[in-house]
Amino acid sequence: MTQHHPSEQEASACSGVWAVRDGSTTETALFALHDAKNLALALGASIEWLEQACARGAHQELAPTVAEMARACRSLSDLLRGALRDPAPSFRSAPVRPVVDAARQRHAVRAERLNIRLQVEAPTELVGEFDATLLGRLLDNLLDNALRVAPADSDVTLFLGRDGDDLLVGVSDQGPGIPEGSQGEIFDLFVGGAGPASTGVGLAFCRHVADAHSGQLTVDSAPGEGATFVLRFPACRAAR
């Protein structure tokens, strides 16, 4: 069977879901999202019980981990409900550093278990106009890929900066890198990704997040030299 690669017109990105506009594919994705939402609600109930147990003094050493599990489960539930509603992006002017810090926190435990130093290089004063949910999801996808390929005892860095009227936010790793011949297609659906567990969807979604911000997502990499993914977008949408 020939694999179908959707065009820009066949797909859309929003703060909820990236869906292929192809009848049966969209329907299947919606059913899966609905069932995943139900599982998230069930998981949330179990985590709530654990939170209450920690509050009563049982296994207090678990309290920080359980609190992060609860936060992640709430975010998952919100994401799945948003996907089923398919809302439009919501752009607001706000500091960018909290979004970067939150992304680091979500992946800190995983990085520690992999013996990877997860770092942030970001000034606190930068303000931009962006969809915080979309930007957070883009960083989650980039961090997920980076942690898959980064070797133990290496650095993965979240960074934030400004270049003229543009904001720059991204992730760098010290993994195996990406051959130059492959870099042009890694943002295509079902093509890009890191490691055997990849679905080839994350980087395609990130590209659409960049488009939604009137920005550009690029990669700078070479075999054996790691990879750096950068989202560049206007700090003020009115100036684009």
C-alpha positions in Angstrom: 0.0 0.0 0.0 1.4 3.4 -0.9 1.8 5.7 2.1 -0.2 8.9 1.9 1.7 12.1 2.8 -0.9 14.9 3.3 -0.3 18.3 1.8 -0.5 21.6 3.7 -4.1 22.0 2.6 -5.1 18.5 3.9 -4.0 19.2 7.4 -4.4 21.8 10.1 -2.9 22.6 13.5 -4.6 24.2 16.4 -4.2 24.1 20.2 -6.2 20.9 20.3 -5.3 18.5 17.5 -3.4 18.0 14.3 -5.7 15.9 12.0 -5.5 14.5 8.5 -8.6 15.6 6.7 -9.2 12.3 5.2 -12.6 11.0 6.4 -11.8 7.6 7.9 -8.4 8.8 9.2 -10.0 11.7 11.1 -12.8 9.5 12.4 -10.3 6.9 13.7 -8.2 9.6 15.4 -11.3 11.1 17.1 -12.4 7.7 18.4 -8.9 7.1 19.8 -8.8 10.5 21.3 -12.2 10.0 23.0 -11.1 6.6 24.5 -7.8 8.1 25.6 -9.7 10.9 27.3 -11.7 8.3 29.3 -8.4 6.6 30.3 -7.0 9.9 31.4 -10.0 10.5 33.6 -9.7 7.1 35.2 -6.0 7.6 35.8 -6.7 11.0 37.3 -9.0 9.4 39.9 -6.3 7.0 41.0 -3.8 9.8 41.2 -6.2 11.8 43.3 -6.4 9.0 45.7 -2.6 8.9 46.0 -2.6 12.7 46.6 -5.0 12.3 49.4 -2.9 9.5 50.9 0.2 11.7 50.8 -1.7 14.5 52.4 -2.6 12.2 55.3 1.1 11.6 55.9 1.4 8.2 54.2 4.5 8.0 52.0 5.3 11.7 52.2 8.4 11.1 50.2 6.2 10.4 47.2 4.3 13.7 47.4 6.4 15.7 44.9 6.2 12.9 42.3 2.5 12.3 42.8 1.9 16.1 42.5 3.7 16.1 39.1 1.7 13.0 38.0 -1.5 14.8 38.9 -0.4 17.9 37.0 0.5 15.8 33.9 -2.8 14.0 34.0 -4.8 17.2 34.2 -2.8 18.5 31.2 -3.5 15.3 29.3 -7.2 15.5 30.1 -7.3 19.2 29.0 -5.4 18.3 25.8 -7.7 15.5 24.9 -10.8 17.6 25.5 -9.4 20.4 23.5 -8.6 17.9 20.6 -12.2 16.8 20.5 -13.4 20.4 20.5 -10.8 21.5 17.9 -10.5 25.1 19.1 -8.6 27.8 17.4 -5.2 28.9 18.8 -5.3 31.6 21.5 -2.6 34.2 21.3 -1.7 36.3 24.3 1.2 38.6 25.2 3.1 37.1 28.1 6.6 36.3 29.4 8.0 33.2 27.6 10.3 31.9 30.3 7.5 30.3 32.4 6.6 28.2 29.4 10.2 27.0 29.0 10.5 26.3 32.7 7.3 24.3 32.8 8.5 22.2 29.9 11.7 21.5 31.7 9.8 20.4 34.8 7.6 18.0 32.9 10.7 16.2 31.6 13.0 16.5 34.6 12.3 13.1 36.2 12.8 11.3 32.9 16.1 13.1 32.2 17.3 12.3 35.7 16.6 8.6 35.2 18.5 8.7 31.9 21.4 10.5 33.6 21.0 13.4 31.2 21.5 17.0 32.4 18.4 19.0 31.4 19.3 22.7 31.4 17.6 26.0 30.7 19.4 29.0 29.1 16.7 31.7 29.0 16.4 35.3 30.2 13.4 36.1 32.3 12.4 39.5 30.7 11.5 38.3 27.2 7.8 38.8 26.4 6.0 37.6 23.2 2.6 37.1 21.7 2.0 33.3 21.5 -0.3 30.4 22.2 1.2 29.0 25.5 -0.4 25.6 25.0 1.0 25.2 21.5 4.4 26.5 22.4 4.5 24.1 25.4 3.5 21.1 23.2 6.2 22.0 20.6 8.8 22.0 23.4 7.4 18.7 24.7 7.9 17.1 21.3 11.4 18.5 20.9 12.4 17.4 24.4 10.9 14.0 23.9 13.0 13.5 20.7 16.2 14.9 22.4 15.9 12.6 25.4 15.4 9.6 23.1 18.7 10.1 21.4 20.9 11.9 23.9 23.5 9.6 25.5 23.9 9.2 29.2 26.0 11.9 30.9 25.3 14.5 28.3 23.4 17.8 28.1 20.0 18.6 26.7 19.4 22.4 26.7 16.2 24.4 26.4 17.0 27.9 25.3 15.3 31.2 24.7 16.6 34.4 23.0 15.7 37.4 20.8 17.0 38.4 17.4 15.6 41.8 16.4 11.8 41.6 16.3 11.9 37.8 16.5 11.9 35.4 19.5 14.0 32.2 19.3 13.1 29.2 21.4 14.4 25.7 21.0 16.1 22.5 22.2 19.7 21.2 21.6 21.1 17.8 22.3 24.4 16.0 22.1 23.0 13.0 20.3 24.1 11.3 17.1 22.9 14.1 14.9 21.0 14.1 11.6 22.6 13.6 8.2 22.3 16.7 6.0 20.5 14.6 3.3 17.7 13.8 5.8 17.2 17.2 7.3 14.9 18.5 4.5 12.2 15.9 5.2 12.2 15.3 8.9 9.3 17.7 9.4 7.1 15.6 7.0 4.4 13.5 8.5 5.4 9.9 9.3 9.0 10.7 8.2 10.8 12.5 11.0 11.3 11.2 14.6 13.9 9.9 17.0 14.3 6.2 17.7 12.2 3.1 17.1 9.4 4.3 19.3 8.8 7.4 17.2 5.5 7.8 15.3 6.9 10.4 12.9 4.1 12.8 14.0 5.8 15.1 16.5 8.1 17.1 14.2 5.3 17.5 11.7 3.1 18.9 14.4 5.9 21.3 15.5 6.1 22.6 11.9 2.4 23.5 12.0 2.9 25.2 15.4 5.6 27.3 13.7 3.2 28.1 10.9 0.4 29.1 13.3 2.9 31.6 14.9 3.9 33.0 11.5 7.3 31.6 12.3 9.8 29.0 11.1 11.2 25.8 12.6 14.7 24.8 11.6 17.3 22.3 12.5 21.1 22.6 12.7 22.8 19.3 12.9 25.6 17.0 11.6 26.4 13.4 12.3 28.1 13.0 15.6 27.5 16.6 16.6 24.0 16.6 18.1 21.1 18.6 16.8 19.6 22.0 17.6 16.0 22.8 16.8 14.9 26.4 16.7 11.5 28.1 16.5 11.8 31.7 15.3 8.6 33.7 15.4 7.6 37.4 15.7 7.5 38.7 19.2 4.5 40.8 18.2 2.0 39.4 15.8 1.0 42.9 14.6 4.6 43.4 13.4 4.7 40.3 11.2 
